[in-house]
């Protein structure tokens, strides 16, 4: 029997060893060596459910890029491992990109994610069981231009991988709520019967 998740707080992270660009590592270099795309995981995810979450950040840097000097990324795959510490389960979002060209003020790199959801229970799990917890991810992460600033400072663009954490328990009404709704229906039925008799 799987351990039951705490529906009010889920502990998770995205810093498992399998989180990386295909071929290894958290940094991808453009084909011409001018730009880098580096992933920084979320190592302390701690969220109530339901809530929006940050699965980590991609930082795009290109020191020599300008409006006319551009860097090019070939197609790539990025594996993003979710470790649900509350339920002792792991799952994987796989990001694929056809690559693209970046300049100092633009980026043509997008990452498409699949599957759209990990959990609940064993759905899309690599290991363990997510119980009632499930994670979703935005379908597309659009990598911003190097001049977008962010935590990397000037000359680096910071893009957050957006997602959500939910529990199936979030959608289940509490017994007291169900009793109130049930009582209301009984009252309406009695009122309808009384009107028909009059």
N, C-alpha and C positions, 0 to 999 in steps of 0.2 A: 504494500500500500504506500502510495507516495505521500510525502509530507505536505501538509496543507500550507499554502502561502499566507502570509500576513497581508491582508487586503489593503491595509492602510499605509504600509511602507515596504518598498522593494529595494533591496541592495543589489547592485549590478555593476559591471564595468565592461569596457571594450579593449582592455589591454592584454588579452590572451595572446600567446605566442603565435597563433594562427592568423592574427590580424595583420595583414601585409599585402603588398603588391605581389601578384603572381611572379614567381621567380625569386622572391625573398625581399625582405627589408621594408621599411616604412618611408623610404624616399625613392621617388622615381625621377630620373633625369631625362630631359628632352633629348631627342635624337641628335641634335647639334651641340649638346652640352651647355647651352646658354641658360636654361631654366630648370628649376627643380620643383616638384610637388611633394610635400612632406605631410604625413598624417601624424597628428598628436591625439592619442586616445583619451577617453574619459575614464580616469582610473578610480574615481570615487562616486559613482552614480548612486544616489540615495534619494528616492522619490516616493511621494504618496501617489496613489492611483485614484482616478486617472490624471495624467499630467503630460505636458509636452517635455521632451528631453533632448539633450545634446549628446549624441553618440561620439563626438570628437570633432576635430577640426583639420581641414586641409589648408596648408599654407603654400601659396604659389609665389615663388620668387624668381626674378630675372633682372639681375643688376645691370646688364648691358642692353636690355630691351628698350626700344623707343617706339614712336609711332610708325617708323619705317623699318626698324630692326626687330625681327620677330623670331620666336622659337617655335619648334614643332614637336608635339608629342604623338608618338605612334599609339595605336589602340592598346588598351591594357585592361587587366582584371584586378579588382581589389577585394580581398576577403575580409569581412568585418564580423568578428566573433563576439556575440553577446554572452556574457557569463552572468547568469542569474544566481547570485549568492544566497538569496533567501530560499529558493527552491532546489538548489544544487543541480542546475541544468545549464546546458550551453546550446546555442543555435548560431546559424550563420546567414548573414545577408551577403550576397555576392553582387559586387558592383562591376558593371562592364562599361567601357567607354571606347568610342571610335577614335579617341584622341582629338587633336585639333591644334590650331595655331594660336599663340598668345603674343601680344605686344605689351607695351607698358600700360596701355589704357583699355585693353580688351582681352577677352578669353573665349575661345570656342570649345573649351573642354567641358563636357557634361558626363556625369556618372549615373547610369540607370541601375536601380536596385531590384533584386529578386531573391527570395520571395518577398511579398509585401508584408508578411506577418510571420512571426515565430511564436509558438505556443498558441493557446493554452495546452495543457497536458503534454503529449509527446509530439505535437504538430511541428514539423520542421526542426526537430531537436537533433543535435549531433550526439548529445549524451544527456541522460537524466530525464526528468519530467518537470515541466513548468507549472504543474498544478493549475490553478485558476489564472495565473499571470500570462499576459501576452504582450509582445513588443511589435510595434509597426514602424515603418520607415517611409519617409517621403519618397515617392517614385523616382524623382530625379534630383540630384545635387548638381547645381550649376556652379562651377568653379569661377570665382570672381577674378577680375584683373589684378595684376601685381600692384597697381597704384591705389588699390582700395584700402590700404592701411590695415588696421587691426592690431593684434598682439605682436605681429612681426615687425611693426614699424613701417617707415617709408620704404617703398619698393617691394612690399609683400602684401598679397591679398589673402585674407583669412575667411574661409568658408566653413560654416558649421553644418554638420550632418544632422538633419532634423528628424525626430521621431517621436513616439509616444510610448508610454507604458500604461497598461490597463490591467484590470482583473475582471473576470467574468462575474465576480461577486458584486462589482460596481453597478451592474444593471439589474440585480435581483433586489426587489423591494424588501424592506424589513418586515417581519411578521406583524408589527403594530400597524404599518401602512396597509398591508393586505387586509387586516381586520377592519380598518376604517372603510376601505373600498368595498369590501364584502357587505358591511353594514349598510352602506349607502345604497347598494343594489337591492338589498332586502327591503329597505324603506321605500324605494321607488316602486318595487313590485307591489307592496302593500297599498300604496297610494293609488296605483293604477287599478287594483282590484276594487278598491273603495269607490272610485269614480264610475266603474262599470256597473256597480250595483245601484248607484243613485239614479 
